[in-house]
Amino acid sequence: MKKYKVWNKVDKIWTKNVILIQEGVLLWQFGDSLSDIEVPDDFVVCFSIGLKDKQGKEIYEGDVIKLGHTEFEVIFEDFAYRLKKTKGKITVLGDFWEIDKSCSKAEVIGNIYENPELLHLKNK
């Protein structure tokens, strides 16, 4: 089963008690009852890329990772996970195995939702 987390843009928190049951539809738990709803515009579903950083932390879309002296945003584009330099240039680290090798040396330092200032960091 694919791992994911859901960001609430309005309340600025990670939402709990939700299950993604299909593309664009969440199963929401309200007390003892369940309700399925379309993903509202003020919610963002972030999927795990299936890899962990050097500390063993799961890496998700929207995470900002540090690899060497450079920060990257983890994005999903053109049916593939990619690392985008925080200065805006998309950097593709080759096939999945090369990204896997790179992520095992990287560290998650935040994400674009809780730490939007990380998108403006200068790369050393």
N, C-alpha and C positions, 0 to 999 in steps of 0.2 A: 504494500500500500504506500502510495506517495505521501510524504510528509509535507505539511504546509502550516502557515500561520496567517491570521487575518488581522490587518491593521484598520482601526476605526479612525478615519481622518478627522472626524468632528471632535471626539473625545480624546484623541491622541493617545490611544492605548491599544495594546494587543487584545483582541477579543477572545474570550474563552467560551466554552460550551457551544461551539459550532462545528459542524462536520460538512465538508464539501461532498455532496452526493453525486454531482455531475457538473460539467462545465457551466459555470455561472449560477449554480443553485446551491444554497446552503441549507443544511438542516440545523435549526436553531432550537436550543433547549431553554424553555421558560418554566422554571420550577420543575414540576413533574410531567409537563407536557412537551411535545415536540412539534415544530412547525417548519415546513419547507418554504423558503422564500428565495426569490432571485437576489443575487448579490447586489445590494444597493450601491449607488455611485459613490457614497462616502465610505465604502469599505474596499480594501485592496487585499487580494489573496496572493500570498508570496509562497512559492513552492521551494522546497529544498532542492539543491542541485545534486544531491546524493553523495556529497563529499564533505569531509570535515577538515578544519584547519589544524595547525600543528598542536593546538591545545585540546583537540578532540571535539571542538564545538561544531555543530551542524552549520553548514553554509546555505543561506537562502537568497533568492532573488532580492535585490535591494540592499543586501549587506555591503558594507565597505570593508575591503580587506587590504592589509598592508603586505606587500611582497617586496622584500629588500627595502629600498627607500622610497618606494612608489605606492600610492594608494589607488585602488581600483574599485569601481562599483560593479557588482555582479548583476548582469542583465540577461534577459532572454530575448533573442532577436534572430529572425530567419531560422526558426526551429532549432536553435542551438544556444547553450549558455555561453556567454562571452564575458570578458573582463574589459571594462571601459575605464580608461584613465580618468581621474576626477577632473582633469582639465578639459575633457570633452572628446578626445580622440579615442575611437574604438580600437582596442588591441585584441586581436584574436590570437590565442596562444596555441594554435594548431588544433589537432584532433583531441578527443576526449582524454586520451591517455596523457598528453602533454599538460592539459589543464589539471588533471588529477595529480600529476607530479608537482606542479606549481602550487596548488592549493595546500598540499601537505607541508609546504614550507611557509605558507602564508598565515596571517593572524587576522581574525575578524576583530575590527576596532570599533564597529558600530553599524548603523544602517541609515538609509536616507530618510527614514520617517522620524526616528527619535533623535537623530544627529544630522540634520540637513546641512549644518556648517561643514561637515566633512567633504561635501561636494566642492567646496571652495578652497580646500587645502592646496598649498603649492607643493608640487613634487620636487623632491631634492635631487 
